[in-house]
Amino acid sequence: MLTHTELLDFFSESAGTYRFLSQVFFKELNDEAIEELARGDYPSDTGNARLDQGYRLVRRYFAFSTPDRRTQLACEYARVFLAAGVFTKDRQTAVPYESVFTGEERIMMGDARDDVVARFLEDGFQVNPDLHEPEDHLAFELEYLVDMNERAAAWAQAKDKAELRRNVVRQLEFIERHLLNWIPELREVAQEYATLAFYPGMLLVAQGALEQGSDLLRSILAQLDGTSAAA
């Protein structure tokens, strides 16, 4: 059973993790972000096999990368996620939009995007319209979880069990219906185009982190249904 402090720490750490992953997948990384990643102390035994494998791939990339990592990773990002230089109508590309992976027509702006927009509105989350990207971009779906975890921390701090429970249920639904339902396929397709270990590794990290987060949210929900949020 989580204590009140552990509950707050979990939501804070989850928000930080999802914010970091959102930044990784939204656009090419700058020098500062790359250096921070290169200095990272990645665990080897997290309890989640995909998370462990993802960290191994990220460590491998930094162990063997070239001095000009920014250019190298920018080219890789373009090839993997922007389909730069990919000239084929017969193969799935790894553009990071849920509709492309879950819709029958495999095109952007599909039903998944509409459902995501509705959910964002219901929970008071808005994507910056100046970014001019569909709302079902992987980065925005992760940013939604950042917002939800920050709200969860506020509800936990206020000891509002009803609002906290609603938040946890909404997070669980979103992770299962709008993230873990397509990230595995995105990762498999990205692997086909990747020449470096970095982005396949980060997609494994994302999947593993979401799986772990989902497990902990289920434990929190069970705790809320049996005890107070401040237990």
C-alpha atoms as a printed R data frame, in Angstrom:
    type eleno elety resid chain resno       x      y       z
1   ATOM     1    CA   MET     A     1   0.000  0.000   0.000
2   ATOM     2    CA   LEU     A     2   1.398  3.381  -1.011
3   ATOM     3    CA   THR     A     3   1.729  6.109   1.574
4   ATOM     4    CA   HIS     A     4   0.538  9.621   0.799
5   ATOM     5    CA   THR     A     5   4.131 10.697   0.082
6   ATOM     6    CA   GLU     A     6   4.751  7.698  -2.177
7   ATOM     7    CA   LEU     A     7   1.560  8.477  -4.066
8   ATOM     8    CA   LEU     A     8   2.689 12.050  -4.701
9   ATOM     9    CA   ASP     A     9   6.150 10.837  -5.723
10  ATOM    10    CA   PHE     A    10   4.660  8.373  -8.197
11  ATOM    11    CA   PHE     A    11   2.580 11.020  -9.962
12  ATOM    12    CA   SER     A    12   5.507 13.432 -10.037
13  ATOM    13    CA   GLU     A    13   7.907 10.835 -11.430
14  ATOM    14    CA   SER     A    14   5.343  9.661 -13.987
15  ATOM    15    CA   ALA     A    15   4.825 13.219 -15.201
16  ATOM    16    CA   GLY     A    16   8.582 13.633 -15.573
17  ATOM    17    CA   THR     A    17   8.977 10.353 -17.460
18  ATOM    18    CA   TYR     A    18   6.165 11.067 -19.908
19  ATOM    19    CA   ARG     A    19   7.365 14.642 -20.463
20  ATOM    20    CA   PHE     A    20  10.838 13.356 -21.315
21  ATOM    21    CA   LEU     A    21   9.449 10.734 -23.720
22  ATOM    22    CA   SER     A    22   7.155 13.272 -25.351
23  ATOM    23    CA   GLN     A    23  10.137 15.497 -26.100
24  ATOM    24    CA   VAL     A    24  12.112 12.573 -27.525
25  ATOM    25    CA   PHE     A    25   9.404 11.704 -30.035
26  ATOM    26    CA   PHE     A    26   8.129 15.155 -31.005
27  ATOM    27    CA   LYS     A    27  11.124 16.444 -32.938
28  ATOM    28    CA   GLU     A    28  14.861 16.120 -33.431
29  ATOM    29    CA   LEU     A    29  16.855 16.411 -30.204
30  ATOM    30    CA   ASN     A    30  19.114 19.392 -29.560
31  ATOM    31    CA   ASP     A    31  22.670 19.163 -28.237
32  ATOM    32    CA   GLU     A    32  21.641 19.815 -24.626
33  ATOM    33    CA   ALA     A    33  19.077 17.019 -24.624
34  ATOM    34    CA   ILE     A    34  21.499 14.600 -26.267
35  ATOM    35    CA   GLU     A    35  24.221 15.330 -23.742
36  ATOM    36    CA   GLU     A    36  21.781 14.844 -20.892
37  ATOM    37    CA   LEU     A    37  20.777 11.482 -22.343
38  ATOM    38    CA   ALA     A    38  24.409 10.501 -22.842
39  ATOM    39    CA   ARG     A    39  25.098 11.139 -19.144
40  ATOM    40    CA   GLY     A    40  22.032  9.176 -18.060
41  ATOM    41    CA   ASP     A    41  22.373  6.395 -15.511
42  ATOM    42    CA   TYR     A    42  20.083  3.760 -16.997
43  ATOM    43    CA   PRO     A    43  19.040  0.881 -14.731
44  ATOM    44    CA   SER     A    44  19.602 -2.685 -15.872
45  ATOM    45    CA   ASP     A    45  16.894 -4.446 -13.844
46  ATOM    46    CA   THR     A    46  13.628 -2.536 -13.668
47  ATOM    47    CA   GLY     A    47  11.310 -5.519 -13.444
48  ATOM    48    CA   ASN     A    48  10.030 -4.898 -16.978
49  ATOM    49    CA   ALA     A    49  11.805 -6.759 -19.779
50  ATOM    50    CA   ARG     A    50  10.996 -4.201 -22.483
51  ATOM    51    CA   LEU     A    51  12.206 -1.333 -20.329
52  ATOM    52    CA   ASP     A    52  15.459 -3.173 -19.608
53  ATOM    53    CA   GLN     A    53  15.980 -3.951 -23.295
54  ATOM    54    CA   GLY     A    54  15.247 -0.369 -24.255
55  ATOM    55    CA   TYR     A    55  17.813  0.968 -21.814
56  ATOM    56    CA   ARG     A    56  20.367 -1.512 -23.155
57  ATOM    57    CA   LEU     A    57  19.834 -0.236 -26.691
58  ATOM    58    CA   VAL     A    58  20.145  3.398 -25.596
59  ATOM    59    CA   ARG     A    59  23.355  2.617 -23.723
60  ATOM    60    CA   ARG     A    60  24.645  0.780 -26.804
61  ATOM    61    CA   TYR     A    61  23.949  3.770 -29.016
62  ATOM    62    CA   PHE     A    62  25.901  6.152 -26.813
63  ATOM    63    CA   ALA     A    63  28.753  3.677 -26.441
64  ATOM    64    CA   PHE     A    64  29.317  3.501 -30.208
65  ATOM    65    CA   SER     A    65  27.903  6.798 -31.554
66  ATOM    66    CA   THR     A    66  29.834  9.305 -33.653
67  ATOM    67    CA   PRO     A    67  31.009 12.657 -32.250
68  ATOM    68    CA   ASP     A    68  28.337 14.513 -34.227
69  ATOM    69    CA   ARG     A    69  25.384 12.916 -32.497
70  ATOM    70    CA   ARG     A    70  22.991 15.758 -33.226
71  ATOM    71    CA   THR     A    71  23.292 15.393 -36.997
72  ATOM    72    CA   GLN     A    72  23.265 11.617 -36.760
73  ATOM    73    CA   LEU     A    73  20.110 11.512 -34.642
74  ATOM    74    CA   ALA     A    74  18.393 14.229 -36.682
75  ATOM    75    CA   CYS     A    75  18.883 12.178 -39.845
76  ATOM    76    CA   GLU     A    76  17.663  9.078 -38.047
77  ATOM    77    CA   TYR     A    77  14.574 10.864 -36.716
78  ATOM    78    CA   ALA     A    78  13.716 12.066 -40.232
79  ATOM    79    CA   ARG     A    79  14.165  8.616 -41.739
80  ATOM    80    CA   VAL     A    80  12.207  6.770 -39.050
81  ATOM    81    CA   PHE     A    81   9.398  9.147 -38.037
82  ATOM    82    CA   LEU     A    82   9.094 11.532 -40.991
83  ATOM    83    CA   ALA     A    83   9.576  8.841 -43.660
84  ATOM    84    CA   ALA     A    84  12.292 10.977 -45.247
85  ATOM    85    CA   GLY     A    85  13.777  9.139 -48.219
86  ATOM    86    CA   VAL     A    86  11.206  6.356 -47.938
87  ATOM    87    CA   PHE     A    87   9.712  5.838 -51.376
88  ATOM    88    CA   THR     A    88   7.253  2.975 -51.229
89  ATOM    89    CA   LYS     A    89   3.516  2.466 -51.346
90  ATOM    90    CA   ASP     A    90   3.730 -1.124 -50.251
91  ATOM    91    CA   ARG     A    91   5.268 -0.775 -46.784
92  ATOM    92    CA   GLN     A    92   3.958  0.774 -43.598
93  ATOM    93    CA   THR     A    93   5.939  3.806 -42.437
94  ATOM    94    CA   ALA     A    94   6.606  4.722 -38.821
95  ATOM    95    CA   VAL     A    95   4.967  8.141 -38.778
96  ATOM    96    CA   PRO     A    96   3.948  8.506 -35.097
97  ATOM    97    CA   TYR     A    97   0.185  9.002 -35.379
98  ATOM    98    CA   GLU     A    98  -2.215  6.549 -33.800
99  ATOM    99    CA   SER     A    99  -4.721  6.745 -36.676
100 ATOM   100    CA   VAL     A   100  -2.094  5.449 -39.099
101 ATOM   101    CA   PHE     A   101  -1.718  2.286 -37.022
102 ATOM   102    CA   THR     A   102  -5.239  1.638 -35.764
103 ATOM   103    CA   GLY     A   103  -7.534  2.888 -38.532
104 ATOM   104    CA   GLU     A   104  -8.816  0.579 -41.254
105 ATOM   105    CA   GLU     A   105  -7.515  2.900 -43.980
106 ATOM   106    CA   ARG     A   106  -4.178  3.486 -42.236
107 ATOM   107    CA   ILE     A   107  -4.316  7.234 -42.800
108 ATOM   108    CA   MET     A   108  -3.927 10.309 -40.621
109 ATOM   109    CA   MET     A   109  -6.878 12.172 -39.070
110 ATOM   110    CA   GLY     A   110  -8.894  8.997 -38.575
111 ATOM   111    CA   ASP     A   111 -11.250  7.777 -35.851
112 ATOM   112    CA   ALA     A   112  -8.468  7.468 -33.277
113 ATOM   113    CA   ARG     A   113  -7.642 11.139 -33.650
114 ATOM   114    CA   ASP     A   114 -11.318 12.090 -33.183
115 ATOM   115    CA   ASP     A   115 -11.567  9.990 -30.028
116 ATOM   116    CA   VAL     A   116  -8.348 11.498 -28.668
117 ATOM   117    CA   VAL     A   117  -9.629 15.033 -29.309
118 ATOM   118    CA   ALA     A   118 -12.872 14.271 -27.482
119 ATOM   119    CA   ARG     A   119 -11.008 12.800 -24.533
120 ATOM   120    CA   PHE     A   120  -8.633 15.756 -24.331
121 ATOM   121    CA   LEU     A   121 -11.598 18.145 -24.238
122 ATOM   122    CA   GLU     A   122 -13.342 16.115 -21.537
123 ATOM   123    CA   ASP     A   123 -10.257 16.283 -19.337
124 ATOM   124    CA   GLY     A   124  -9.395 19.915 -19.993
125 ATOM   125    CA   PHE     A   125  -6.224 19.254 -21.954
126 ATOM   126    CA   GLN     A   126  -5.413 21.177 -25.135
127 ATOM   127    CA   VAL     A   127  -2.673 20.691 -27.680
128 ATOM   128    CA   ASN     A   128  -0.969 23.913 -28.722
129 ATOM   129    CA   PRO     A   129  -2.748 24.814 -32.007
130 ATOM   130    CA   ASP     A   130   0.369 26.640 -33.215
131 ATOM   131    CA   LEU     A   131   2.100 23.272 -33.601
132 ATOM   132    CA   HIS     A   132  -0.226 22.311 -36.484
133 ATOM   133    CA   GLU     A   133  -0.054 18.582 -35.792
134 ATOM   134    CA   PRO     A   134  -2.896 16.050 -35.379
135 ATOM   135    CA   GLU     A   135  -3.723 15.400 -31.759
136 ATOM   136    CA   ASP     A   136  -3.040 11.670 -31.966
137 ATOM   137    CA   HIS     A   137   0.712 12.248 -32.397
138 ATOM   138    CA   LEU     A   138   2.587 10.066 -29.922
139 ATOM   139    CA   ALA     A   139   4.156 13.118 -28.293
140 ATOM   140    CA   PHE     A   140   0.769 14.694 -27.576
141 ATOM   141    CA   GLU     A   141  -0.684 11.491 -26.188
142 ATOM   142    CA   LEU     A   142   2.253 11.323 -23.783
143 ATOM   143    CA   GLU     A   143   1.875 15.015 -22.936
144 ATOM   144    CA   TYR     A   144  -1.748 14.335 -22.013
145 ATOM   145    CA   LEU     A   145  -0.472 11.860 -19.435
146 ATOM   146    CA   VAL     A   146   1.884 14.530 -18.102
147 ATOM   147    CA   ASP     A   147  -1.107 16.782 -17.537
148 ATOM   148    CA   MET     A   148  -3.164 14.003 -15.978
149 ATOM   149    CA   ASN     A   149  -0.399 13.045 -13.556
150 ATOM   150    CA   GLU     A   150   0.048 16.651 -12.498
151 ATOM   151    CA   ARG     A   151  -3.685 16.847 -11.870
152 ATOM   152    CA   ALA     A   152  -3.588 13.540  -9.987
153 ATOM   153    CA   ALA     A   153  -0.893 14.902  -7.702
154 ATOM   154    CA   ALA     A   154  -3.072 17.932  -6.957
155 ATOM   155    CA   TRP     A   155  -6.100 15.739  -6.174
156 ATOM   156    CA   ALA     A   156  -3.968 13.477  -3.986
157 ATOM   157    CA   GLN     A   157  -2.549 16.485  -2.161
158 ATOM   158    CA   ALA     A   158  -6.080 17.778  -1.587
159 ATOM   159    CA   LYS     A   159  -7.138 14.273  -0.475
160 ATOM   160    CA   ASP     A   160 -10.027 14.322  -2.934
161 ATOM   161    CA   LYS     A   161 -10.563 10.601  -3.374
162 ATOM   162    CA   ALA     A   162 -13.402 10.881  -5.904
163 ATOM   163    CA   GLU     A   163 -11.521 13.127  -8.335
164 ATOM   164    CA   LEU     A   164  -8.325 11.155  -7.885
165 ATOM   165    CA   ARG     A   165 -10.121  7.905  -8.644
166 ATOM   166    CA   ARG     A   166 -11.667  9.363 -11.795
167 ATOM   167    CA   ASN     A   167  -8.248 10.560 -12.905
168 ATOM   168    CA   VAL     A   168  -6.632  7.164 -12.361
169 ATOM   169    CA   VAL     A   169  -9.417  5.393 -14.268
170 ATOM   170    CA   ARG     A   170  -9.073  7.844 -17.159
171 ATOM   171    CA   GLN     A   171  -5.314  7.350 -17.273
172 ATOM   172    CA   LEU     A   172  -5.666  3.583 -17.333
173 ATOM   173    CA   GLU     A   173  -8.218  3.735 -20.128
174 ATOM   174    CA   PHE     A   174  -6.026  6.034 -22.185
175 ATOM   175    CA   ILE     A   175  -2.851  4.013 -21.756
176 ATOM   176    CA   GLU     A   176  -4.597  0.828 -22.845
177 ATOM   177    CA   ARG     A   177  -6.819  2.233 -25.616
178 ATOM   178    CA   HIS     A   178  -4.587  4.935 -27.035
179 ATOM   179    CA   LEU     A   179  -0.965  4.031 -26.356
180 ATOM   180    CA   LEU     A   180  -0.287  0.363 -25.706
181 ATOM   181    CA   ASN     A   181  -2.704 -0.496 -28.511
182 ATOM   182    CA   TRP     A   182  -0.310  0.836 -31.182
183 ATOM   183    CA   ILE     A   183   3.166  1.540 -29.771
184 ATOM   184    CA   PRO     A   184   4.241 -2.124 -30.186
185 ATOM   185    CA   GLU     A   185   3.455 -2.008 -33.915
186 ATOM   186    CA   LEU     A   186   5.041  1.426 -34.272
187 ATOM   187    CA   ARG     A   187   8.179  0.018 -32.677
188 ATOM   188    CA   GLU     A   188   8.262 -2.956 -35.030
189 ATOM   189    CA   VAL     A   189   7.887 -0.739 -38.094
190 ATOM   190    CA   ALA     A   190  10.428  1.787 -36.815
191 ATOM   191    CA   GLN     A   191  12.918 -1.060 -36.438
192 ATOM   192    CA   GLU     A   192  12.656 -1.728 -40.177
193 ATOM   193    CA   TYR     A   193  13.871  1.780 -41.022
194 ATOM   194    CA   ALA     A   194  16.227  2.504 -38.135
195 ATOM   195    CA   THR     A   195  19.973  2.243 -38.680
196 ATOM   196    CA   LEU     A   196  20.815  3.107 -35.072
197 ATOM   197    CA   ALA     A   197  19.762  1.577 -31.763
198 ATOM   198    CA   PHE     A   198  18.528  4.834 -30.248
199 ATOM   199    CA   TYR     A   199  14.919  5.228 -31.399
200 ATOM   200    CA   PRO     A   200  13.969  1.536 -31.270
201 ATOM   201    CA   GLY     A   201  15.428  1.627 -27.758
202 ATOM   202    CA   MET     A   202  13.409  4.679 -26.786
203 ATOM   203    CA   LEU     A   203  10.207  3.117 -28.107
204 ATOM   204    CA   LEU     A   204  10.890  0.086 -25.931
205 ATOM   205    CA   VAL     A   205  11.468  2.426 -22.995
206 ATOM   206    CA   ALA     A   206   8.127  4.100 -23.715
207 ATOM   207    CA   GLN     A   207   6.269  0.782 -23.929
208 ATOM   208    CA   GLY     A   208   7.899 -0.543 -20.781
209 ATOM   209    CA   ALA     A   209   7.286  2.665 -18.840
210 ATOM   210    CA   LEU     A   210   3.624  2.651 -19.844
211 ATOM   211    CA   GLU     A   211   3.263 -0.993 -18.845
212 ATOM   212    CA   GLN     A   212   4.815 -0.298 -15.465
213 ATOM   213    CA   GLY     A   213   2.719  2.814 -15.050
214 ATOM   214    CA   SER     A   214  -0.437  0.900 -15.873
215 ATOM   215    CA   ASP     A   215   0.388 -1.780 -13.295
216 ATOM   216    CA   LEU     A   216   0.958  0.833 -10.589
217 ATOM   217    CA   LEU     A   217  -2.204  2.722 -11.495
218 ATOM   218    CA   ARG     A   218  -4.166 -0.508 -11.068
219 ATOM   219    CA   SER     A   219  -2.651 -0.928  -7.615
220 ATOM   220    CA   ILE     A   220  -3.555  2.649  -6.749
221 ATOM   221    CA   LEU     A   221  -7.106  2.122  -7.978
222 ATOM   222    CA   ALA     A   222  -7.453 -0.970  -5.814
223 ATOM   223    CA   GLN     A   223  -6.117  1.004  -2.884
224 ATOM   224    CA   LEU     A   224  -8.556  3.848  -3.504
225 ATOM   225    CA   ASP     A   225 -11.437  1.430  -3.651
226 ATOM   226    CA   GLY     A   226 -10.440 -0.043  -0.291
227 ATOM   227    CA   THR     A   227  -8.837  2.785   1.634
228 ATOM   228    CA   SER     A   228  -8.443  6.541   1.606
229 ATOM   229    CA   ALA     A   229  -6.130  8.307  -0.883
230 ATOM   230    CA   ALA     A   230  -3.990  9.419   2.038
231 ATOM   231    CA   ALA     A   231  -3.363  5.938   3.427
